[in-house]
Amino acid sequence: MSRWVSTGVIAHLWQITPHRAAAWAESGLIRAHRTRGGHWRIDSQQEKPLSMTEVAAVCGVSRRTALRWAQQGKIPAVRNGNGTWHLLDGSALWSMMKCADD
């Protein structure tokens, strides 16, 4: 597979809609660029941004706690155009969980 893929391909890989993939590209939430024809090409080698609900499920905490972590800068998350937070770097989350287990 090519590194730079369409919104349809990334939507299938990440189990989101092509519209959401395009919105994330437009907001800068994910690495992407536009073709000369105006279509989005998204870097397929990046991780899918996780919602705070997904972060909470992985960490075994409430969504409110995950959101607080994002707001306090404890996890590398960004707020997109519609006000929702997404985790950009899953490796930081795994490191944080490992420290909590020690």
MITOR-289797 format. One record per residue: residue number from 0; residue in one letter; x, y, z of N, C-alpha, C in turn. Coordinates in Angstrom, 2 decimals, m for minus. Example, Ala and Ser with C-alpha at 12.3 -4.5 7.8 and 13.67 -1.06 7.14 Angstrom:
# MITOR-289797
<mimi><n>0</n><res>A</res><n_east>13.19</n_east><n_north>m5.69</n_north><n_up>7.80</n_up><ca_east>12.30</ca_east><ca_north>m4.50</ca_north><ca_up>7.80</ca_up><c_east>13.20</c_east><c_north>m3.30</c_north><c_up>7.80</c_up></mimi>
<mimi><n>1</n><res>S</res><n_east>12.85</n_east><n_north>m2.25</n_north><n_up>7.08</n_up><ca_east>13.67</ca_east><ca_north>m1.06</ca_north><ca_up>7.14</ca_up><c_east>12.90</c_east><c_north>0.03</c_north><c_up>7.87</c_up></mimi>
This chain:
# MITOR-289797
<mimi><n>0</n><res>M</res><n_east>0.84</n_east><n_north>m1.17</n_north><n_up>0.00</n_up><ca_east>0.00</ca_east><ca_north>0.00</ca_north><ca_up>0.00</ca_up><c_east>0.89</c_east><c_north>1.23</c_north><c_up>0.00</c_up></mimi>
<mimi><n>1</n><res>S</res><n_east>0.46</n_east><n_north>2.24</n_north><n_up>m0.73</n_up><ca_east>1.15</ca_east><ca_north>3.51</ca_north><ca_up>m0.77</ca_up><c_east>1.08</c_east><c_north>4.19</c_north><c_up>0.60</c_up></mimi>
<mimi><n>2</n><res>R</res><n_east>2.07</n_east><n_north>5.00</n_north><n_up>0.89</n_up><ca_east>2.05</ca_east><ca_north>5.71</ca_north><ca_up>2.17</ca_up><c_east>0.90</c_east><c_north>6.71</c_north><c_up>2.23</c_up></mimi>
<mimi><n>3</n><res>W</res><n_east>0.66</n_east><n_north>7.42</n_north><n_up>1.13</n_up><ca_east>m0.38</ca_east><ca_north>8.45</ca_north><ca_up>1.07</ca_up><c_east>m1.62</c_east><c_north>7.86</c_north><c_up>0.42</c_up></mimi>
<mimi><n>4</n><res>V</res><n_east>m2.71</n_east><n_north>7.80</n_north><n_up>1.17</n_up><ca_east>m3.93</ca_east><ca_north>7.15</ca_north><ca_up>0.69</ca_up><c_east>m5.12</c_east><c_north>8.10</c_north><c_up>0.74</c_up></mimi>
<mimi><n>5</n><res>S</res><n_east>m6.19</n_east><n_north>7.72</n_north><n_up>0.06</n_up><ca_east>m7.40</ca_east><ca_north>8.55</ca_north><ca_up>0.01</ca_up><c_east>m8.16</c_east><c_north>8.50</c_north><c_up>1.34</c_up></mimi>
<mimi><n>6</n><res>T</res><n_east>m9.11</n_east><n_north>9.39</n_north><n_up>1.47</n_up><ca_east>m9.95</ca_east><ca_north>9.40</ca_north><ca_up>2.66</ca_up><c_east>m10.76</c_east><c_north>8.11</c_north><c_up>2.77</c_up></mimi>
<mimi><n>7</n><res>G</res><n_east>m11.15</n_east><n_north>7.55</n_north><n_up>1.62</n_up><ca_east>m11.90</ca_east><ca_north>6.30</ca_north><ca_up>1.64</ca_up><c_east>m11.10</c_east><c_north>5.14</c_north><c_up>2.18</c_up></mimi>
<mimi><n>8</n><res>V</res><n_east>m9.83</n_east><n_north>5.06</n_north><n_up>1.78</n_up><ca_east>m8.97</ca_east><ca_north>3.98</ca_north><ca_up>2.25</ca_up><c_east>m8.70</c_east><c_north>4.12</c_north><c_up>3.74</c_up></mimi>
<mimi><n>9</n><res>I</res><n_east>m8.35</n_east><n_north>5.34</n_north><n_up>4.18</n_up><ca_east>m8.06</ca_east><ca_north>5.52</ca_north><ca_up>5.61</ca_up><c_east>m9.32</c_east><c_north>5.31</c_north><c_up>6.44</c_up></mimi>
<mimi><n>10</n><res>A</res><n_east>m10.47</n_east><n_north>5.70</n_north><n_up>5.89</n_up><ca_east>m11.74</ca_east><ca_north>5.49</ca_north><ca_up>6.60</ca_up><c_east>m11.97</c_east><c_north>4.00</c_north><c_up>6.81</c_up></mimi>
<mimi><n>11</n><res>H</res><n_east>m11.67</n_east><n_north>3.20</n_north><n_up>5.82</n_up><ca_east>m11.84</ca_east><ca_north>1.75</ca_north><ca_up>5.95</ca_up><c_east>m10.86</c_east><c_north>1.18</c_north><c_up>6.98</c_up></mimi>
<mimi><n>12</n><res>L</res><n_east>m9.61</n_east><n_north>1.62</n_north><n_up>6.93</n_up><ca_east>m8.60</ca_east><ca_north>1.13</ca_north><ca_up>7.87</ca_up><c_east>m8.92</c_east><c_north>1.50</c_north><c_up>9.31</c_up></mimi>
<mimi><n>13</n><res>W</res><n_east>m9.39</n_east><n_north>2.72</n_north><n_up>9.51</n_up><ca_east>m9.63</ca_east><ca_north>3.23</ca_north><ca_up>10.86</ca_up><c_east>m11.07</c_east><c_north>3.06</c_north><c_up>11.32</c_up></mimi>
<mimi><n>14</n><res>Q</res><n_east>m11.92</n_east><n_north>2.54</n_north><n_up>10.45</n_up><ca_east>m13.33</ca_east><ca_north>2.32</ca_north><ca_up>10.76</ca_up><c_east>m14.03</c_east><c_north>3.63</c_north><c_up>11.15</c_up></mimi>
<mimi><n>15</n><res>I</res><n_east>m13.83</n_east><n_north>4.64</n_north><n_up>10.30</n_up><ca_east>m14.52</ca_east><ca_north>5.92</ca_north><ca_up>10.44</ca_up><c_east>m15.12</c_east><c_north>6.23</c_north><c_up>9.07</c_up></mimi>
<mimi><n>16</n><res>T</res><n_east>m15.85</n_east><n_north>7.33</n_north><n_up>8.96</n_up><ca_east>m16.41</ca_east><ca_north>7.71</ca_north><ca_up>7.67</ca_up><c_east>m15.38</c_east><c_north>8.52</c_north><c_up>6.87</c_up></mimi>
<mimi><n>17</n><res>P</res><n_east>m15.46</n_east><n_north>8.47</n_north><n_up>5.53</n_up><ca_east>m14.57</ca_east><ca_north>9.32</ca_north><ca_up>4.72</ca_up><c_east>m14.74</c_east><c_north>10.81</c_north><c_up>5.05</c_up></mimi>
<mimi><n>18</n><res>H</res><n_east>m15.96</n_east><n_north>11.21</n_north><n_up>5.39</n_up><ca_east>m16.21</ca_east><ca_north>12.60</ca_north><ca_up>5.76</ca_up><c_east>m15.43</c_east><c_north>12.98</c_north><c_up>7.02</c_up></mimi>
<mimi><n>19</n><res>R</res><n_east>m15.41</n_east><n_north>12.09</n_north><n_up>8.01</n_up><ca_east>m14.65</ca_east><ca_north>12.35</ca_north><ca_up>9.24</ca_up><c_east>m13.15</c_east><c_north>12.42</c_north><c_up>8.93</c_up></mimi>
<mimi><n>20</n><res>A</res><n_east>m12.66</n_east><n_north>11.53</n_north><n_up>8.07</n_up><ca_east>m11.24</ca_east><ca_north>11.56</ca_north><ca_up>7.70</ca_up><c_east>m10.89</c_east><c_north>12.90</c_north><c_up>7.04</c_up></mimi>
<mimi><n>21</n><res>A</res><n_east>m11.75</n_east><n_north>13.38</n_north><n_up>6.15</n_up><ca_east>m11.52</ca_east><ca_north>14.66</ca_north><ca_up>5.50</ca_up><c_east>m11.57</c_east><c_north>15.81</c_north><c_up>6.50</c_up></mimi>
<mimi><n>22</n><res>A</res><n_east>m12.50</n_east><n_north>15.74</n_north><n_up>7.45</n_up><ca_east>m12.61</ca_east><ca_north>16.80</ca_north><ca_up>8.47</ca_up><c_east>m11.36</c_east><c_north>16.82</c_north><c_up>9.35</c_up></mimi>
<mimi><n>23</n><res>W</res><n_east>m10.84</n_east><n_north>15.65</n_north><n_up>9.71</n_up><ca_east>m9.62</ca_east><ca_north>15.58</ca_north><ca_up>10.51</ca_up><c_east>m8.44</c_east><c_north>16.14</c_north><c_up>9.72</c_up></mimi>
<mimi><n>24</n><res>A</res><n_east>m8.40</n_east><n_north>15.84</n_north><n_up>8.42</n_up><ca_east>m7.32</ca_east><ca_north>16.38</ca_north><ca_up>7.58</ca_up><c_east>m7.42</c_east><c_north>17.90</c_north><c_up>7.50</c_up></mimi>
<mimi><n>25</n><res>E</res><n_east>m8.63</n_east><n_north>18.40</n_north><n_up>7.28</n_up><ca_east>m8.87</ca_east><ca_north>19.84</ca_north><ca_up>7.17</ca_up><c_east>m8.47</c_east><c_north>20.58</c_north><c_up>8.46</c_up></mimi>
<mimi><n>26</n><res>S</res><n_east>m8.75</n_east><n_north>19.97</n_north><n_up>9.61</n_up><ca_east>m8.46</ca_east><ca_north>20.61</ca_north><ca_up>10.89</ca_up><c_east>m6.99</c_east><c_north>20.47</c_north><c_up>11.31</c_up></mimi>
<mimi><n>27</n><res>G</res><n_east>m6.23</n_east><n_north>19.63</n_north><n_up>10.60</n_up><ca_east>m4.83</ca_east><ca_north>19.43</ca_north><ca_up>10.96</ca_up><c_east>m4.62</c_east><c_north>18.37</c_north><c_up>12.02</c_up></mimi>
<mimi><n>28</n><res>L</res><n_east>m5.66</n_east><n_north>17.65</n_north><n_up>12.35</n_up><ca_east>m5.57</ca_east><ca_north>16.60</ca_north><ca_up>13.38</ca_up><c_east>m4.68</c_east><c_north>15.44</c_north><c_up>12.92</c_up></mimi>
<mimi><n>29</n><res>I</res><n_east>m4.67</n_east><n_north>15.19</n_north><n_up>11.62</n_up><ca_east>m3.85</ca_east><ca_north>14.10</ca_north><ca_up>11.06</ca_up><c_east>m2.96</c_east><c_north>14.66</c_north><c_up>9.94</c_up></mimi>
<mimi><n>30</n><res>R</res><n_east>m1.86</n_east><n_north>13.95</n_north><n_up>9.66</n_up><ca_east>m0.96</ca_east><ca_north>14.37</ca_north><ca_up>8.59</ca_up><c_east>m1.62</c_east><c_north>14.08</c_north><c_up>7.24</c_up></mimi>
<mimi><n>31</n><res>A</res><n_east>m1.78</n_east><n_north>15.13</n_north><n_up>6.46</n_up><ca_east>m2.43</ca_east><ca_north>14.99</ca_north><ca_up>5.16</ca_up><c_east>m2.04</c_east><c_north>16.16</c_north><c_up>4.26</c_up></mimi>
<mimi><n>32</n><res>H</res><n_east>m2.26</n_east><n_north>15.98</n_north><n_up>2.98</n_up><ca_east>m2.07</ca_east><ca_north>17.08</ca_north><ca_up>2.03</ca_up><c_east>m3.12</c_east><c_north>16.95</c_north><c_up>0.92</c_up></mimi>
<mimi><n>33</n><res>R</res><n_east>m3.31</n_east><n_north>18.02</n_north><n_up>0.20</n_up><ca_east>m4.27</ca_east><ca_north>18.02</ca_north><ca_up>m0.91</ca_up><c_east>m3.55</c_east><c_north>17.79</c_north><c_up>m2.23</c_up></mimi>
<mimi><n>34</n><res>T</res><n_east>m4.22</n_east><n_north>17.06</n_north><n_up>m3.11</n_up><ca_east>m3.69</ca_east><ca_north>16.86</ca_north><ca_up>m4.47</ca_up><c_east>m4.02</c_east><c_north>18.10</c_north><c_up>m5.29</c_up></mimi>
<mimi><n>35</n><res>R</res><n_east>m3.49</n_east><n_north>18.18</n_north><n_up>m6.49</n_up><ca_east>m3.81</ca_east><ca_north>19.30</ca_north><ca_up>m7.38</ca_up><c_east>m5.30</c_east><c_north>19.34</c_north><c_up>m7.69</c_up></mimi>
<mimi><n>36</n><res>G</res><n_east>m5.94</n_east><n_north>18.20</n_north><n_up>m7.67</n_up><ca_east>m7.37</ca_east><ca_north>18.13</ca_north><ca_up>m7.92</ca_up><c_east>m8.23</c_east><c_north>18.45</c_north><c_up>m6.70</c_up></mimi>
<mimi><n>37</n><res>G</res><n_east>m7.59</n_east><n_north>18.71</n_north><n_up>m5.54</n_up><ca_east>m8.31</ca_east><ca_north>19.09</ca_north><ca_up>m4.35</ca_up><c_east>m8.70</c_east><c_north>17.94</c_north><c_up>m3.44</c_up></mimi>
<mimi><n>38</n><res>H</res><n_east>m8.24</n_east><n_north>16.72</n_north><n_up>m3.75</n_up><ca_east>m8.56</ca_east><ca_north>15.56</ca_north><ca_up>m2.91</ca_up><c_east>m7.53</c_east><c_north>15.43</c_north><c_up>m1.79</c_up></mimi>
<mimi><n>39</n><res>W</res><n_east>m7.97</n_east><n_north>14.89</n_north><n_up>m0.68</n_up><ca_east>m7.06</ca_east><ca_north>14.68</ca_north><ca_up>0.44</ca_up><c_east>m6.29</c_east><c_north>13.38</c_north><c_up>0.27</c_up></mimi>
<mimi><n>40</n><res>R</res><n_east>m5.01</n_east><n_north>13.40</n_north><n_up>0.61</n_up><ca_east>m4.18</ca_east><ca_north>12.21</ca_north><ca_up>0.73</ca_up><c_east>m3.67</c_east><c_north>12.20</c_north><c_up>2.15</c_up></mimi>
<mimi><n>41</n><res>I</res><n_east>m3.90</n_east><n_north>11.07</n_north><n_up>2.81</n_up><ca_east>m3.60</ca_east><ca_north>10.96</ca_north><ca_up>4.24</ca_up><c_east>m2.47</c_east><c_north>9.96</c_north><c_up>4.44</c_up></mimi>
<mimi><n>42</n><res>D</res><n_east>m1.58</n_east><n_north>10.28</n_north><n_up>5.35</n_up><ca_east>m0.43</ca_east><ca_north>9.43</ca_north><ca_up>5.67</ca_up><c_east>m0.93</c_east><c_north>8.18</c_north><c_up>6.38</c_up></mimi>
<mimi><n>43</n><res>S</res><n_east>m0.79</n_east><n_north>7.03</n_north><n_up>5.72</n_up><ca_east>m1.29</ca_east><ca_north>5.77</ca_north><ca_up>6.28</ca_up><c_east>m0.38</c_east><c_north>5.20</c_north><c_up>7.36</c_up></mimi>
<mimi><n>44</n><res>Q</res><n_east>0.80</n_east><n_north>5.80</n_north><n_up>7.54</n_up><ca_east>1.74</ca_east><ca_north>5.27</ca_north><ca_up>8.53</ca_up><c_east>1.55</c_east><c_north>5.88</c_north><c_up>9.92</c_up></mimi>
<mimi><n>45</n><res>Q</res><n_east>0.60</n_east><n_north>6.77</n_north><n_up>10.07</n_up><ca_east>0.32</ca_east><ca_north>7.35</ca_north><ca_up>11.39</ca_up><c_east>m0.78</c_east><c_north>6.55</c_north><c_up>12.07</c_up></mimi>
<mimi><n>46</n><res>E</res><n_east>m0.83</n_east><n_north>6.68</n_north><n_up>13.38</n_up><ca_east>m1.87</ca_east><ca_north>6.00</ca_north><ca_up>14.15</ca_up><c_east>m3.17</c_east><c_north>6.78</c_north><c_up>14.07</c_up></mimi>
<mimi><n>47</n><res>K</res><n_east>m4.27</n_east><n_north>6.08</n_north><n_up>14.20</n_up><ca_east>m5.58</ca_east><ca_north>6.73</ca_north><ca_up>14.26</ca_up><c_east>m5.66</c_east><c_north>7.53</c_north><c_up>15.56</c_up></mimi>
<mimi><n>48</n><res>P</res><n_east>m6.06</n_east><n_north>8.80</n_north><n_up>15.48</n_up><ca_east>m6.27</ca_east><ca_north>9.55</ca_north><ca_up>16.72</ca_up><c_east>m7.38</c_east><c_north>8.89</c_north><c_up>17.55</c_up></mimi>
<mimi><n>49</n><res>L</res><n_east>m7.17</n_east><n_north>8.77</n_north><n_up>18.84</n_up><ca_east>m8.17</ca_east><ca_north>8.15</ca_north><ca_up>19.71</ca_up><c_east>m9.04</c_east><c_north>9.20</c_north><c_up>20.37</c_up></mimi>
<mimi><n>50</n><res>S</res><n_east>m10.32</n_east><n_north>8.92</n_north><n_up>20.48</n_up><ca_east>m11.23</ca_east><ca_north>9.80</ca_north><ca_up>21.20</ca_up><c_east>m10.99</c_east><c_north>9.63</c_north><c_up>22.70</c_up></mimi>
<mimi><n>51</n><res>M</res><n_east>m11.48</n_east><n_north>10.55</n_north><n_up>23.48</n_up><ca_east>m11.33</ca_east><ca_north>10.44</ca_north><ca_up>24.93</ca_up><c_east>m12.11</c_east><c_north>9.23</c_north><c_up>25.46</c_up></mimi>
<mimi><n>52</n><res>T</res><n_east>m13.19</n_east><n_north>8.84</n_north><n_up>24.81</n_up><ca_east>m13.92</ca_east><ca_north>7.64</ca_north><ca_up>25.20</ca_up><c_east>m13.05</c_east><c_north>6.41</c_north><c_up>24.99</c_up></mimi>
<mimi><n>53</n><res>E</res><n_east>m12.32</n_east><n_north>6.36</n_north><n_up>23.86</n_up><ca_east>m11.41</ca_east><ca_north>5.23</ca_north><ca_up>23.59</ca_up><c_east>m10.24</c_east><c_north>5.23</c_north><c_up>24.56</c_up></mimi>
<mimi><n>54</n><res>V</res><n_east>m9.70</n_east><n_north>6.39</n_north><n_up>24.87</n_up><ca_east>m8.60</ca_east><ca_north>6.49</ca_north><ca_up>25.85</ca_up><c_east>m9.08</c_east><c_north>5.96</c_north><c_up>27.20</c_up></mimi>
<mimi><n>55</n><res>A</res><n_east>m10.28</n_east><n_north>6.39</n_north><n_up>27.61</n_up><ca_east>m10.83</ca_east><ca_north>5.96</ca_north><ca_up>28.89</ca_up><c_east>m10.99</c_east><c_north>4.43</c_north><c_up>28.94</c_up></mimi>
<mimi><n>56</n><res>A</res><n_east>m11.47</n_east><n_north>3.85</n_north><n_up>27.85</n_up><ca_east>m11.67</ca_east><ca_north>2.40</ca_north><ca_up>27.81</ca_up><c_east>m10.34</c_east><c_north>1.65</c_north><c_up>27.90</c_up></mimi>
<mimi><n>57</n><res>V</res><n_east>m9.33</n_east><n_north>2.14</n_north><n_up>27.20</n_up><ca_east>m8.00</ca_east><ca_north>1.50</ca_north><ca_up>27.22</ca_up><c_east>m7.38</c_east><c_north>1.59</c_north><c_up>28.61</c_up></mimi>
<mimi><n>58</n><res>C</res><n_east>m7.55</n_east><n_north>2.73</n_north><n_up>29.26</n_up><ca_east>m6.91</ca_east><ca_north>2.97</ca_north><ca_up>30.56</ca_up><c_east>m7.73</c_east><c_north>2.50</c_north><c_up>31.75</c_up></mimi>
<mimi><n>59</n><res>G</res><n_east>m8.99</n_east><n_north>2.17</n_north><n_up>31.50</n_up><ca_east>m9.83</ca_east><ca_north>1.74</ca_north><ca_up>32.60</ca_up><c_east>m10.23</c_east><c_north>2.87</c_north><c_up>33.54</c_up></mimi>
<mimi><n>60</n><res>V</res><n_east>m10.38</n_east><n_north>4.07</n_north><n_up>32.97</n_up><ca_east>m10.80</ca_east><ca_north>5.24</ca_north><ca_up>33.75</ca_up><c_east>m12.07</c_east><c_north>5.81</c_north><c_up>33.12</c_up></mimi>
<mimi><n>61</n><res>S</res><n_east>m12.64</n_east><n_north>6.80</n_north><n_up>33.76</n_up><ca_east>m13.83</ca_east><ca_north>7.45</ca_north><ca_up>33.19</ca_up><c_east>m13.42</c_east><c_north>8.38</c_north><c_up>32.04</c_up></mimi>
<mimi><n>62</n><res>R</res><n_east>m14.39</n_east><n_north>8.69</n_north><n_up>31.20</n_up><ca_east>m14.16</ca_east><ca_north>9.63</ca_north><ca_up>30.10</ca_up><c_east>m13.77</c_east><c_north>10.99</c_north><c_up>30.66</c_up></mimi>
<mimi><n>63</n><res>R</res><n_east>m14.37</n_east><n_north>11.35</n_north><n_up>31.78</n_up><ca_east>m14.08</ca_east><ca_north>12.64</ca_north><ca_up>32.43</ca_up><c_east>m12.60</c_east><c_north>12.71</c_north><c_up>32.84</c_up></mimi>
<mimi><n>64</n><res>T</res><n_east>m12.05</n_east><n_north>11.61</n_north><n_up>33.36</n_up><ca_east>m10.63</ca_east><ca_north>11.58</ca_north><ca_up>33.73</ca_up><c_east>m9.74</c_east><c_north>11.73</c_north><c_up>32.50</c_up></mimi>
<mimi><n>65</n><res>A</res><n_east>m10.07</n_east><n_north>11.02</n_north><n_up>31.43</n_up><ca_east>m9.30</ca_east><ca_north>11.12</ca_north><ca_up>30.19</ca_up><c_east>m9.34</c_east><c_north>12.55</c_north><c_up>29.66</c_up></mimi>
<mimi><n>66</n><res>L</res><n_east>m10.50</n_east><n_north>13.17</n_north><n_up>29.71</n_up><ca_east>m10.64</ca_east><ca_north>14.55</ca_north><ca_up>29.25</ca_up><c_east>m9.81</c_east><c_north>15.50</c_north><c_up>30.12</c_up></mimi>
<mimi><n>67</n><res>R</res><n_east>m9.80</n_east><n_north>15.27</n_north><n_up>31.42</n_up><ca_east>m8.99</ca_east><ca_north>16.09</ca_north><ca_up>32.32</ca_up><c_east>m7.50</c_east><c_north>15.94</c_north><c_up>31.99</c_up></mimi>
<mimi><n>68</n><res>W</res><n_east>m7.06</n_east><n_north>14.71</n_north><n_up>31.72</n_up><ca_east>m5.66</ca_east><ca_north>14.49</ca_north><ca_up>31.33</ca_up><c_east>m5.31</c_east><c_north>15.31</c_north><c_up>30.09</c_up></mimi>
<mimi><n>69</n><res>A</res><n_east>m6.22</n_east><n_north>15.32</n_north><n_up>29.12</n_up><ca_east>m5.99</ca_east><ca_north>16.08</ca_north><ca_up>27.88</ca_up><c_east>m5.90</c_east><c_north>17.57</c_north><c_up>28.17</c_up></mimi>
<mimi><n>70</n><res>Q</res><n_east>m6.83</n_east><n_north>18.07</n_north><n_up>28.95</n_up><ca_east>m6.87</ca_east><ca_north>19.51</ca_north><ca_up>29.26</ca_up><c_east>m5.66</c_east><c_north>19.94</c_north><c_up>30.07</c_up></mimi>
<mimi><n>71</n><res>Q</res><n_east>m5.13</n_east><n_north>19.06</n_north><n_up>30.91</n_up><ca_east>m3.97</ca_east><ca_north>19.39</ca_north><ca_up>31.74</ca_up><c_east>m2.65</c_east><c_north>19.12</c_north><c_up>31.02</c_up></mimi>
<mimi><n>72</n><res>G</res><n_east>m2.71</n_east><n_north>18.58</n_north><n_up>29.80</n_up><ca_east>m1.49</ca_east><ca_north>18.32</ca_north><ca_up>29.05</ca_up><c_east>m0.76</c_east><c_north>17.06</c_north><c_up>29.48</c_up></mimi>
<mimi><n>73</n><res>K</res><n_east>m1.42</n_east><n_north>16.19</n_north><n_up>30.23</n_up><ca_east>m0.79</ca_east><ca_north>14.94</ca_north><ca_up>30.68</ca_up><c_east>m0.69</c_east><c_north>13.92</c_north><c_up>29.56</c_up></mimi>
<mimi><n>74</n><res>I</res><n_east>m1.53</n_east><n_north>14.05</n_north><n_up>28.54</n_up><ca_east>m1.45</ca_east><ca_north>13.19</ca_north><ca_up>27.35</ca_up><c_east>m1.41</c_east><c_north>14.11</c_north><c_up>26.13</c_up></mimi>
<mimi><n>75</n><res>P</res><n_east>m0.71</n_east><n_north>13.69</n_north><n_up>25.06</n_up><ca_east>m0.58</ca_east><ca_north>14.54</ca_north><ca_up>23.87</ca_up><c_east>m1.87</c_east><c_north>14.55</c_north><c_up>23.05</c_up></mimi>
<mimi><n>76</n><res>A</res><n_east>m2.80</n_east><n_north>15.39</n_north><n_up>23.44</n_up><ca_east>m4.09</ca_east><ca_north>15.46</ca_north><ca_up>22.76</ca_up><c_east>m4.32</c_east><c_north>16.86</c_north><c_up>22.23</c_up></mimi>
<mimi><n>77</n><res>V</res><n_east>m5.14</n_east><n_north>16.94</n_north><n_up>21.20</n_up><ca_east>m5.51</ca_east><ca_north>18.24</ca_north><ca_up>20.63</ca_up><c_east>m7.02</c_east><c_north>18.32</c_north><c_up>20.53</c_up></mimi>
<mimi><n>78</n><res>R</res><n_east>m7.49</n_east><n_north>19.53</n_north><n_up>20.54</n_up><ca_east>m8.92</ca_east><ca_north>19.78</ca_north><ca_up>20.39</ca_up><c_east>m9.16</c_east><c_north>20.17</c_north><c_up>18.94</c_up></mimi>
<mimi><n>79</n><res>N</res><n_east>m10.09</n_east><n_north>19.48</n_north><n_up>18.29</n_up><ca_east>m10.34</ca_east><ca_north>19.80</ca_north><ca_up>16.89</ca_up><c_east>m11.40</c_east><c_north>20.89</c_north><c_up>16.77</c_up></mimi>
<mimi><n>80</n><res>G</res><n_east>m11.77</n_east><n_north>21.21</n_north><n_up>15.53</n_up><ca_east>m12.67</ca_east><ca_north>22.33</ca_north><ca_up>15.26</ca_up><c_east>m14.03</c_east><c_north>22.26</c_north><c_up>15.93</c_up></mimi>
<mimi><n>81</n><res>N</res><n_east>m14.54</n_east><n_north>21.05</n_north><n_up>16.17</n_up><ca_east>m15.87</ca_east><ca_north>20.97</ca_north><ca_up>16.79</ca_up><c_east>m15.78</c_east><c_north>20.81</c_north><c_up>18.31</c_up></mimi>
<mimi><n>82</n><res>G</res><n_east>m14.57</n_east><n_north>20.98</n_north><n_up>18.87</n_up><ca_east>m14.42</ca_east><ca_north>20.99</ca_north><ca_up>20.32</ca_up><c_east>m14.12</c_east><c_north>19.66</c_north><c_up>20.96</c_up></mimi>
<mimi><n>83</n><res>T</res><n_east>m14.01</n_east><n_north>18.60</n_north><n_up>20.18</n_up><ca_east>m13.70</ca_east><ca_north>17.30</ca_north><ca_up>20.78</ca_up><c_east>m12.19</c_east><c_north>17.09</c_north><c_up>20.85</c_up></mimi>
<mimi><n>84</n><res>W</res><n_east>m11.78</n_east><n_north>16.37</n_north><n_up>21.87</n_up><ca_east>m10.36</ca_east><ca_north>16.09</ca_north><ca_up>22.08</ca_up><c_east>m10.00</c_east><c_north>14.73</c_north><c_up>21.49</c_up></mimi>
<mimi><n>85</n><res>H</res><n_east>m8.78</n_east><n_north>14.64</n_north><n_up>20.93</n_up><ca_east>m8.27</ca_east><ca_north>13.38</ca_north><ca_up>20.41</ca_up><c_east>m6.81</c_east><c_north>13.20</c_north><c_up>20.81</c_up></mimi>
<mimi><n>86</n><res>L</res><n_east>m6.47</n_east><n_north>12.00</n_north><n_up>21.18</n_up><ca_east>m5.09</ca_east><ca_north>11.65</ca_north><ca_up>21.51</ca_up><c_east>m4.32</c_east><c_north>11.44</c_north><c_up>20.21</c_up></mimi>
<mimi><n>87</n><res>L</res><n_east>m3.17</n_east><n_north>12.09</n_north><n_up>20.09</n_up><ca_east>m2.40</ca_east><ca_north>11.99</ca_north><ca_up>18.86</ca_up><c_east>m1.33</c_east><c_north>10.91</c_north><c_up>18.89</c_up></mimi>
<mimi><n>88</n><res>D</res><n_east>m0.78</n_east><n_north>10.63</n_north><n_up>20.05</n_up><ca_east>0.34</ca_east><ca_north>9.71</ca_north><ca_up>20.13</ca_up><c_east>0.04</c_east><c_north>8.60</c_north><c_up>21.13</c_up></mimi>
<mimi><n>89</n><res>G</res><n_east>m0.36</n_east><n_north>7.45</n_north><n_up>20.62</n_up><ca_east>m0.71</ca_east><ca_north>6.33</ca_north><ca_up>21.49</ca_up><c_east>0.45</c_east><c_north>5.83</c_north><c_up>22.32</c_up></mimi>
<mimi><n>90</n><res>S</res><n_east>1.69</n_east><n_north>6.01</n_north><n_up>21.85</n_up><ca_east>2.84</ca_east><ca_north>5.50</ca_north><ca_up>22.60</ca_up><c_east>2.96</c_east><c_north>6.20</c_north><c_up>23.96</c_up></mimi>
<mimi><n>91</n><res>A</res><n_east>2.58</n_east><n_north>7.47</n_north><n_up>24.02</n_up><ca_east>2.62</ca_east><ca_north>8.19</ca_north><ca_up>25.30</ca_up><c_east>1.62</c_east><c_north>7.59</c_north><c_up>26.28</c_up></mimi>
<mimi><n>92</n><res>L</res><n_east>0.49</n_east><n_north>7.17</n_north><n_up>25.76</n_up><ca_east>m0.53</ca_east><ca_north>6.54</ca_north><ca_up>26.61</ca_up><c_east>m0.01</c_east><c_north>5.23</c_north><c_up>27.17</c_up></mimi>
<mimi><n>93</n><res>W</res><n_east>0.64</n_east><n_north>4.43</n_north><n_up>26.33</n_up><ca_east>1.17</ca_east><ca_north>3.13</ca_north><ca_up>26.80</ca_up><c_east>2.25</c_east><c_north>3.35</c_north><c_up>27.85</c_up></mimi>
<mimi><n>94</n><res>S</res><n_east>3.09</n_east><n_north>4.37</n_north><n_up>27.66</n_up><ca_east>4.13</ca_east><ca_north>4.68</ca_north><ca_up>28.64</ca_up><c_east>3.51</c_east><c_north>5.09</c_north><c_up>29.97</c_up></mimi>
<mimi><n>95</n><res>M</res><n_east>2.46</n_east><n_north>5.89</n_north><n_up>29.89</n_up><ca_east>1.78</ca_east><ca_north>6.35</ca_north><ca_up>31.10</ca_up><c_east>1.17</c_east><c_north>5.18</c_north><c_up>31.86</c_up></mimi>
<mimi><n>96</n><res>M</res><n_east>0.57</n_east><n_north>4.25</n_north><n_up>31.12</n_up><ca_east>m0.04</ca_east><ca_north>3.09</ca_north><ca_up>31.75</ca_up><c_east>1.01</c_east><c_north>2.20</c_north><c_up>32.39</c_up></mimi>
<mimi><n>97</n><res>K</res><n_east>2.16</n_east><n_north>2.07</n_north><n_up>31.73</n_up><ca_east>3.24</ca_east><ca_north>1.24</ca_north><ca_up>32.28</ca_up><c_east>3.74</c_east><c_north>1.83</c_north><c_up>33.60</c_up></mimi>
<mimi><n>98</n><res>C</res><n_east>3.86</n_east><n_north>3.15</n_north><n_up>33.66</n_up><ca_east>4.30</ca_east><ca_north>3.79</ca_north><ca_up>34.90</ca_up><c_east>3.30</c_east><c_north>3.59</c_north><c_up>36.01</c_up></mimi>
<mimi><n>99</n><res>A</res><n_east>2.01</n_east><n_north>3.60</n_north><n_up>35.66</n_up><ca_east>0.98</ca_east><ca_north>3.41</ca_north><ca_up>36.68</ca_up><c_east>1.01</c_east><c_north>1.99</c_north><c_up>37.24</c_up></mimi>
<mimi><n>100</n><res>D</res><n_east>1.46</n_east><n_north>1.02</n_north><n_up>36.44</n_up><ca_east>1.53</ca_east><ca_north>m0.37</ca_north><ca_up>36.87</ca_up><c_east>2.72</c_east><c_north>m0.63</c_north><c_up>37.78</c_up></mimi>
<mimi><n>101</n><res>D</res><n_east>3.76</n_east><n_north>0.20</n_north><n_up>37.66</n_up><ca_east>4.97</ca_east><ca_north>m0.01</ca_north><ca_up>38.46</ca_up><c_east>4.79</c_east><c_north>0.40</c_north><c_up>39.91</c_up></mimi>
